[in-house]
Amino acid sequence: MTARTATLMTKACASIALLAGSASGQQTAKPLTNDDVLAMVNKKMPESVIVSAINGSSGNYDTSTGELIRLNAAGATESELNALLAVAHKGSSNAQAAAATAVSPDAAPESKSRMPKVIVTQGKTSQELKLEKTQLAQTKNKPSSIKSLAADSAVTQAMQAGINTVSWDAATHMNSGVGGSSIVQAGSIVSGMLARRTPTVTYVWGVPGAASSNVLESASPSFAVEFSRAPGVNPDDYEPAIVKLTPAQNTCRIVGATQGKADSSASPATDWEVYSHYLEEPVATSPQKVAPGKYKITANSELAPGEYGLVLRPVSKTKRFSGGDVARAQGDGLMFDAIWTFQISDSAQ
C-alpha cells in the first residue's frame, strides 16, 4: 500500500466516524418536559404510548404539587403521572442512594411520592375520580351559613373570575407582578390588607363550575381513598369525609368557610387552625381505616340527589396549617384543598 493510499483511507475512516457521531447525536432524543406530556394527553394518545414515551426519555420534569395537579386536571392518568414521577425521581434517587451508600451502605432507598387517589364504586362498576383543587375567596360577611355565603356576591365574583384572592395575598408578599385590578374583580379587601390593624375576614373554599361531571346513578356509592404517600404529609393526620356542596349562582359550589386574619394566607408559619371553627355540611359516614392513609368510606344512609365532594380532613380539629401552604396547595395545604366532586342524579337508586 502506498503512502498516498494509506492517507486517503485514513481520511475516509475519519469522515465515516464523524458522520456516525453526527447521526448518533441527531438520534438522541430530547428529554421530555411536562408540556410534552400535556401535548400527548391533549392529542388523545393511548395511555400505554404516553407511559412508554415517558419511560424512554431521561425527562426534565417539574414534579411540584401545582404541576401535578395541572397535569391531572388536563387528563393525565395515574399511570402517566406515576411514570413521570418515577423518571423524575430516578436521577435524584440515584444521587441520594450514592450519598447514602457513602454514609451507610445499608441505607434504605426513599419511598416514592404519589398524589392522593379516590376510586368510587356503584354496584359492580368502579371508576377513578379526578383530583380537583378548591379555590379560595374572601368576604367581609361572617360565615353564618353556607347558603348565605352562596348568595354573597364577593364570593361568587371571585369564583367566576377564577381569581384566588389568597394566592394574591401570598404573591404580594413575594413581590409578584399580579395586578391590583384583578383584586377588585375578586372582591378582596384591599383596604384591610393595607391597614395597620389586620382585620378578620371569612375565607371561603369553593369548586369552580355549577355541577360535577361525575354523575352517579347509585344513592349508596362506596369510595376507596389512598393518600399514604402524599408528598410532605403524615397520613395519620387525616381521614376522608363526604360533604354536601351548595351551588352558588351557577358559578361554583361552596365547600366550606372559616374566619381568619386577612394576612393568614400569606404567613409561612404553621399557626393557622383552619379546621377548628370550619363551617361545612358533613354527611354522616363511618370511615374504615385499612392502613395509614388508606380508607374505605360510605355514607350511613342513602344520599339525596345533589352535589357532593369527598374531602380529606384533619383528625384533630386543632391541627395547624401554614397559610402559604394552603394558598399554594402544597403539603398539608394540598390535603385540605383537595376535593373529588360527584353528583347524585335525580334517578339514583
ChimeraX attribute file (.defattr): number of C-alpha atoms within 10 A of each C-alpha:
attribute: neighborCount
match mode: 1-to-1
recipient: residues
	/A:1	5
	/A:2	6
	/A:3	8
	/A:4	9
	/A:5	10
	/A:6	11
	/A:7	10
	/A:8	11
	/A:9	12
	/A:10	11
	/A:11	12
	/A:12	12
	/A:13	11
	/A:14	12
	/A:15	12
	/A:16	11
	/A:17	12
	/A:18	12
	/A:19	12
	/A:20	12
	/A:21	12
	/A:22	11
	/A:23	11
	/A:24	11
	/A:25	10
	/A:26	10
	/A:27	9
	/A:28	9
	/A:29	12
	/A:30	11
	/A:31	13
	/A:32	18
	/A:33	17
	/A:34	17
	/A:35	12
	/A:36	16
	/A:37	21
	/A:38	18
	/A:39	13
	/A:40	16
	/A:41	19
	/A:42	12
	/A:43	9
	/A:44	11
	/A:45	11
	/A:46	10
	/A:47	16
	/A:48	11
	/A:49	12
	/A:50	23
	/A:51	18
	/A:52	12
	/A:53	19
	/A:54	25
	/A:55	16
	/A:56	13
	/A:57	16
	/A:58	17
	/A:59	23
	/A:60	14
	/A:61	19
	/A:62	15
	/A:63	15
	/A:64	11
	/A:65	16
	/A:66	15
	/A:67	13
	/A:68	19
	/A:69	22
	/A:70	16
	/A:71	18
	/A:72	19
	/A:73	14
	/A:74	14
	/A:75	15
	/A:76	21
	/A:77	18
	/A:78	17
	/A:79	13
	/A:80	24
	/A:81	21
	/A:82	17
	/A:83	18
	/A:84	28
	/A:85	20
	/A:86	17
	/A:87	20
	/A:88	18
	/A:89	19
	/A:90	15
	/A:91	13
	/A:92	11
	/A:93	18
	/A:94	12
	/A:95	12
	/A:96	15
	/A:97	18
	/A:98	14
	/A:99	13
	/A:100	16
	/A:101	14
	/A:102	11
	/A:103	10
	/A:104	11
	/A:105	11
	/A:106	9
	/A:107	13
	/A:108	10
	/A:109	12
	/A:110	10
	/A:111	8
	/A:112	14
	/A:113	17
	/A:114	18
	/A:115	20
	/A:116	22
	/A:117	18
	/A:118	22
	/A:119	16
	/A:120	20
	/A:121	17
	/A:122	15
	/A:123	11
	/A:124	5
	/A:125	7
	/A:126	14
	/A:127	12
	/A:128	15
	/A:129	18
	/A:130	23
	/A:131	18
	/A:132	18
	/A:133	22
	/A:134	22
	/A:135	25
	/A:136	25
	/A:137	25
	/A:138	25
	/A:139	23
	/A:140	19
	/A:141	16
	/A:142	15
	/A:143	21
	/A:144	10
	/A:145	13
	/A:146	21
	/A:147	13
	/A:148	12
	/A:149	23
	/A:150	23
	/A:151	13
	/A:152	16
	/A:153	15
	/A:154	22
	/A:155	29
	/A:156	25
	/A:157	19
	/A:158	28
	/A:159	30
	/A:160	17
	/A:161	15
	/A:162	18
	/A:163	19
	/A:164	22
	/A:165	26
	/A:166	26
	/A:167	21
	/A:168	22
	/A:169	25
	/A:170	22
	/A:171	17
	/A:172	15
	/A:173	11
	/A:174	10
	/A:175	8
	/A:176	11
	/A:177	9
	/A:178	13
	/A:179	10
	/A:180	11
	/A:181	8
	/A:182	17
	/A:183	19
	/A:184	15
	/A:185	17
	/A:186	24
	/A:187	22
	/A:188	25
	/A:189	18
	/A:190	13
	/A:191	10
	/A:192	17
	/A:193	15
	/A:194	10
	/A:195	9
	/A:196	8
	/A:197	10
	/A:198	15
	/A:199	15
	/A:200	17
	/A:201	22
	/A:202	20
	/A:203	28
	/A:204	26
	/A:205	25
	/A:206	29
	/A:207	27
	/A:208	24
	/A:209	16
	/A:210	16
	/A:211	21
	/A:212	19
	/A:213	11
	/A:214	16
	/A:215	16
	/A:216	20
	/A:217	17
	/A:218	20
	/A:219	20
	/A:220	20
	/A:221	18
	/A:222	17
	/A:223	24
	/A:224	20
	/A:225	24
	/A:226	23
	/A:227	25
	/A:228	21
	/A:229	18
	/A:230	22
	/A:231	20
	/A:232	12
	/A:233	19
	/A:234	15
	/A:235	20
	/A:236	14
	/A:237	15
	/A:238	22
	/A:239	23
	/A:240	26
	/A:241	20
	/A:242	24
	/A:243	21
	/A:244	22
	/A:245	25
	/A:246	24
	/A:247	23
	/A:248	25
	/A:249	16
	/A:250	13
	/A:251	22
	/A:252	27
	/A:253	28
	/A:254	28
	/A:255	27
	/A:256	23
	/A:257	26
	/A:258	20
	/A:259	24
	/A:260	19
	/A:261	17
	/A:262	25
	/A:263	19
	/A:264	26
	/A:265	26
	/A:266	24
	/A:267	19
	/A:268	15
	/A:269	14
	/A:270	13
	/A:271	14
	/A:272	20
	/A:273	18
	/A:274	23
	/A:275	20
	/A:276	15
	/A:277	13
	/A:278	16
	/A:279	17
	/A:280	19
	/A:281	17
	/A:282	17
	/A:283	18
	/A:284	13
	/A:285	15
	/A:286	13
	/A:287	19
	/A:288	14
	/A:289	14
	/A:290	12
	/A:291	11
	/A:292	16
	/A:293	21
	/A:294	21
	/A:295	19
	/A:296	18
	/A:297	21
	/A:298	21
	/A:299	18
	/A:300	12
	/A:301	11
	/A:302	13
	/A:303	21
	/A:304	16
	/A:305	17
	/A:306	17
	/A:307	22
	/A:308	26
	/A:309	23
	/A:310	23
	/A:311	22
	/A:312	22
	/A:313	19
	/A:314	21
	/A:315	13
	/A:316	12
	/A:317	13
	/A:318	14
	/A:319	18
	/A:320	17
	/A:321	23
	/A:322	22
	/A:323	26
	/A:324	23
	/A:325	23
	/A:326	26
	/A:327	25
	/A:328	20
	/A:329	22
	/A:330	21
	/A:331	18
	/A:332	24
	/A:333	19
	/A:334	26
	/A:335	25
	/A:336	23
	/A:337	25
	/A:338	22
	/A:339	26
	/A:340	23
	/A:341	25
	/A:342	21
	/A:343	24
	/A:344	22
	/A:345	18
	/A:346	14
	/A:347	10
	/A:348	16
	/A:349	14
